[in-house]
């Protein structure tokens, strides 16, 4: 994987997080909820 591809993946993951936080009903998240969201994204990326 090239450096450019790695950067693209990082940016798309950040964008996914942004969408989750901005489109969700919640205004505040606990640390545990954020970690859970990160885990879900990581597991989905592994399946791709």
ZIVEN-V113848 format. One record per helix or strand of 2 or more residues. SS is the DSSP state (2 for helix, 1 for strand). FROM is the first residue (numbers start at 1). TO is the last residue. If there is no record, write none. Layout:
# ZIVEN-V113848
SS:FROM:TO ; SS:FROM:TO
This chain:
# ZIVEN-V113848
2:3:23 ; 2:31:47
